[in-house]
Amino acid sequence: MLIDFFLRLKRGGLPVSTKEFLFLLDGLKQHVAGTSLDDFYYLARISLVKDEKHFDKFDRIFGEYVRGLDSAIAQNPELPLEWLLKKNVLDLTDEEKALIEALGGLDKLMEALKQRLAEQKERHQGGNKWIGTAGTSPFGAYGFNPEGIRIGQDGGRQGSAVKVWDQRAYMNYDDQVELGTRNIKVALRRLRKFAREGAPDELDLDGTIESTARNAGYLDIKMRPERHNTVKVLLFLDAGGSMYSHVKVCEELFSATKTEFKHLEYFYFHNCVYETVWRNNARRHNERTSTAEILRTYPHDYKLIFVGDASMGPYEITEPGGSIEHNNEESGAVWLQRLTTTYPHAIWLNPEPEPTWQYRHSIKLVQQLLGHRMYPLTLEGLERGMKELAK
């Protein structure tokens, strides 16, 4: 059984060896891990993965290998697992969805959830009130509600969840991706501004010839500093959730950006920027950077680039406590305004097709906050965005 797991890791591009696989088997034989799926996951990861940059690949392959087991739900003992098992998926027409009413606000949703948790005693499917599956209730999985709290579902389906109950792991974008074309780099070069700074360690051929000629033919070597791109960039990358379908293009952009800009600082966020961001998704719960500290640290001449699909519940932007993952004291709109005020040269790159933006209220809100400086993450959109930043 575990041989298939080992072969999946090999096919997925992880540099795992037979020696490491035997180390895992020996650990299981010595009862290093317990009988839970979590114990096996951590033992397998520490045995087989030598570098944390491979954690995301390992997680995806591990998830495929044990598909059907919802470890995220098991972390929430208040909700019995059988309540949320995927036995059916609700599929409604647009007309049927329009008839379903929302509870009317984040506060009412959270209050109703507390009441359901206190009152519910059994599993429900297909209803419009209780925590369950395949219904029109605001709470549960595999159903539909215009403003709901998603609980126990392996990813978004409708894009309408106001909060997500489950703890999720996000992945870092790979900065070693080899681009299929040079077009993204060419588009980014519109933002370059060169200057010679630093130690004079490059031969100035023209200067040497001119100085030698003026010196009656005696060689007079001239040196000069190397020519560098002096543009400084702050890059904020949306990770996780609906951004999973855009990983490839984001990795290509990330890889090109790290190549083209010497002065680059990057941070991750989820859906909207709040009081903290992070540099490593694997440690995002323990190692966060204060957004206020970023505003104090980096001067206003940095160019600010957001990358994300801006697809989220409107409350995540407009309301305190609207974040789906934590209780934010100030709204996302407040932090976006602070960032764009401090860094007036700012754009938002959206991997979603531009014609679809009009159907997402959250995208319209972000466009307004960015002064309509949102551009599609296409070559044409990149060129437009770089022209805007270069003004």
Sequence and secondary structure as in RCSB ss.txt:
>XXXX:A:sequence
MLIDFFLRLKRGGLPVSTKEFLFLLDGLKQHVAGTSLDDFYYLARISLVKDEKHFDKFDRIFGEYVRGLDSAIAQ
NPELPLEWLLKKNVLDLTDEEKALIEALGGLDKLMEALKQRLAEQKERHQGGNKWIGTAGTSPFGAYGFNPEGIR
IGQDGGRQGSAVKVWDQRAYMNYDDQVELGTRNIKVALRRLRKFAREGAPDELDLDGTIESTARNAGYLDIKMRP
ERHNTVKVLLFLDAGGSMYSHVKVCEELFSATKTEFKHLEYFYFHNCVYETVWRNNARRHNERTSTAEILRTYPH
DYKLIFVGDASMGPYEITEPGGSIEHNNEESGAVWLQRLTTTYPHAIWLNPEPEPTWQYRHSIKLVQQLLGHRMY
PLTLEGLERGMKELAK
>XXXX:A:secstr
 HHHHHHHHHHTT    HHHHHHHHHHHHTT S SSHHHHHHHHHHHH  SGGGHHHHHHHHHHHTTT  HHHHT
 TTS GGGG  S      HHHHHT    SSHHHHHHHHHHHHHH  S  BS SSSSEESSS SEEESS  SSEEE
 S SS SSS EEEE S        TT   S SHHHHHHGGG  EEE S   EE HHHHHHHHHHTTT     EE 
 EEE  EEEEEEE SGGGGGGHHHHHHHHHHHHHH SEEEEEEESSS  SEEBS GGGTTT  EEHHHHHHHS T
TSEEEEES   S THHHHSTT  SSS  SS HHHHHHHHHHH  SEEEEE S GGGGGG HHHHHHHHHTTT EE
ESSHHHHHHHHHHHT 
